[in-house]
């Protein structure tokens, strides 16, 4: 049983690490977009460089939860 739990712990830790990296990347992107806008960059050019639509840029990027996202532990 311990081997299976180690796999769960390792997968959970890997997921947490990726979530932290995503948060940092999203913050870096937001800061870069803000700086470009302050510098007078064309909004359409910012959209293109960010590879996001204007709608996506106007809302915080959120990770979609997989269907049945809530795990039930017994």
C-alpha positions in Angstrom: 0.0 0.0 0.0 2.9 2.4 0.7 4.1 2.3 -2.9 0.6 3.3 -4.1 0.5 6.2 -1.6 3.9 7.3 -2.7 2.7 7.5 -6.2 -0.3 9.6 -5.1 1.9 11.9 -3.1 4.4 12.3 -6.0 1.6 13.0 -8.5 0.0 15.5 -6.1 3.3 17.3 -5.5 3.9 17.4 -9.3 0.5 19.0 -9.8 1.1 21.6 -7.1 4.4 22.5 -8.7 2.8 22.9 -12.1 0.1 25.1 -10.5 2.7 27.4 -8.9 4.5 27.6 -12.3 1.2 28.5 -14.0 0.4 31.2 -11.5 3.9 32.7 -12.0 3.6 32.5 -15.8 0.2 34.2 -15.7 1.5 37.0 -13.5 4.5 37.5 -15.7 2.3 37.6 -18.8 0.0 40.1 -17.1 2.9 42.3 -16.1 4.4 42.2 -19.6 1.0 43.1 -21.1 0.6 46.0 -18.7 4.1 47.3 -19.5 3.5 47.0 -23.2 0.2 48.9 -22.9 1.8 51.6 -20.7 4.5 52.0 -23.4 1.8 52.6 -26.0 1.8 49.3 -27.8 -1.2 48.8 -30.1 -3.8 46.6 -28.3 -4.1 44.4 -31.4 -0.4 43.8 -31.4 -0.5 42.9 -27.7 -3.3 40.4 -28.4 -1.3 38.8 -31.2 1.9 38.7 -29.2 0.1 37.2 -26.2 -1.7 34.7 -28.5 -4.9 35.6 -26.8 -8.1 37.4 -27.9 -9.1 40.7 -26.4 -11.8 38.9 -24.4 -9.3 36.5 -23.0 -7.0 39.3 -22.1 -9.7 41.2 -20.3 -10.4 38.3 -17.9 -8.0 36.5 -15.7 -6.9 33.2 -17.2 -8.3 30.3 -15.2 -7.6 26.6 -15.5 -10.7 24.6 -16.2 -11.4 21.8 -13.8 -11.8 18.4 -15.4 -15.3 17.0 -15.3 -16.0 15.4 -12.0 -13.2 17.6 -10.5 -14.2 16.9 -7.0 -12.5 13.7 -5.8 -14.5 11.9 -3.1 -12.2 10.3 -0.6 -13.6 7.5 1.5 
